[in-house]
Amino acid sequence: MVDDDEDSRRLLAHLLERKGYAVVLADGGASALSTLEKEEVDVVVLDVMMPIMDGFAVCRELKKSPGTASVPVILLTARDDMETRATGMKLGVSDFLAKPVNKEELYVRVRTQIEGRQRARQLEQTQRRVDSMG
């Protein structure tokens, strides 16, 4: 969960923790990138409008790194317009959430991205087994 607004960050983390998710918090772009070098996560919920390093810049860096390129990113934005969405899609964002966040929508979008990532991992494992059989 990456958001420079502490109240938003804590609220969204609380909602996800109530559903049984382990949540790692970052208060900005630099701390998010540093955290993701050390922590393996299933999905990144990323605010767009942050000082110093906005969500687009963070996403750009995530997608460049082999260790985080496949991690789904849900872009969290108060600017729910076509330009924001188009920029996000070009950067490889998996989904969008508009602020203020509807908690049911948050649950569905996070669960969908995590399930998709789990399926992709299973397919990769199956492919490796098939390849090793020659």
Secondary structure by P-SEA (a helix, b strand, c coil): cccccaaaaaaaaaaaaaaccbbbbbccaaaaaaaaacccccccccccccccccaaaaaaaaaaccccccbbbbbbcccccaaaaaaaaaacccccccccccaaaaaaaaaaaaaaaaaaaaaaaaaaaaaaac
